[in-house]
Amino acid sequence: MKNLLKLVLVTLAVGCGGTEMDQAEVQTETLATHESALVQCGLSCPSGYYVAGQNCSATCGSCAASPNQVVCNPIPTSGSINPCGSTCPSGWTRTSTTCNSSCWTCYSPSFTNSALCTK
């Protein structure tokens, strides 16, 4: 009887350990896919993010004729993104360019300051 009780307890302990690990893996995947946007001084974003907007902010210093702050969005695994500038993140394909008012200034409808990227 004691051996049967030990077997049941070991089975329960192993079963619980597997469940905890699976939950931890799910939490890690959820966090990785639900990162939020960053706003920071400068003109570039950290690895894993793309420049989604450019601003002039007094907290970042002077910006008479150019932006000094960026809005950085996480790079998704697929879909389409509209980064400021003419290039796409590595692994993405530029399908067109456009004038995006979030990317500093659109001087005219024919002015392009943003790429349309797909993956």
N, C-alpha and C positions, 0 to 999 in steps of 0.2 A: 504494500500500500504506500509506504514511504517513497519507493522508487517511482511509482505512478504520479504522486504528488510533485516530485522533483521534475519529472518529464513535463508535466503540465505547466509548472512555473517557468521552466526554461523556454518552452514553446511560446508562452505569453511574453516573456522578456524579449525574445528574438523578434516576435511579431511586432511588438511596440517599437523596437529599434528601427525596423524597416519603415514603419509608418512615419516616424519622426524624420528620417532621412528624406523620404519622398516629399514631405511637407516643406523641408528646408530647401530642396531643389526647386519646388514650385515657387516659394517665396523669392528665391534668387532670380528666377526667370521673370517673375512679375515685376520686381524692382528694376531689372535691366530694361524692360520694355516700356516702363512708365516714368522714365526720367523726365524732369521738368526743364523748361527753358532757363537759360542763364542770361543775366544782363551784366556786362562788365566793360570797364574802360579799355580802350585800345581798338584795333581794327581786325583782330582775328579771334578765333574761338579755339578752345582746347580740343584735343583729339576726341573723335566721336560726336562732334557737334559741327553744324554749319552756320554761317552768318545768315540769319533770316531777316535782319533789320539793322539799320544804322541810324544813330541819333547824335545830336549835339547836346551834351550835358555839362552844366557848370561844375558839377562835382568831379568831372574828369579833366578839367582845365579849359583852356581856350580852344575854340573851334570856329574861327571866323569864316573859313571857306571850305571846310571839310568836316566830316563826322569824327567824333572822338570816343564813341561808345557803340558797342554792338549787342544785338540780341542774338543769342545762340540757341538753336533748337537741336535736340538729339537727332542724329541721322537714323532714320528708320531702316529696317531690313529690306523693305521693298516699297513700291508705290511711286509717287512723284513728289519732288520738292522744288522749291523756287529760291535757291540761294542768291544772295547779292554777289555781283561779279559775273564774269563770263565763263567760269569753270565749274565743273561738278566734282563732288567728292570721288575718291578712288572707287572704281567699280560701278559708277553711275554713268549714264549716257546723256549728253546734252542733246535735246531734241529741238530747242529753239531758244531765242533770247527775247526779252520783253522789257518794258519800262515798269518797274515795280516801285510804287510810292513809299514802301517801307525801306527801300534801299537808298536812302538819302534823298536825292532830288531827281525828278523826271522833268527834263527841260522841254521835251515835246513828245508827242506820241511815237515818233520815229526813233527817239533816243532809247538805247537799251542799257540797262544797268543790272540785269538779273538773268540768270539762265533757268531754263526749265529742264530739270533732270529726271530721268526715269530709271527704274531698275525692276 
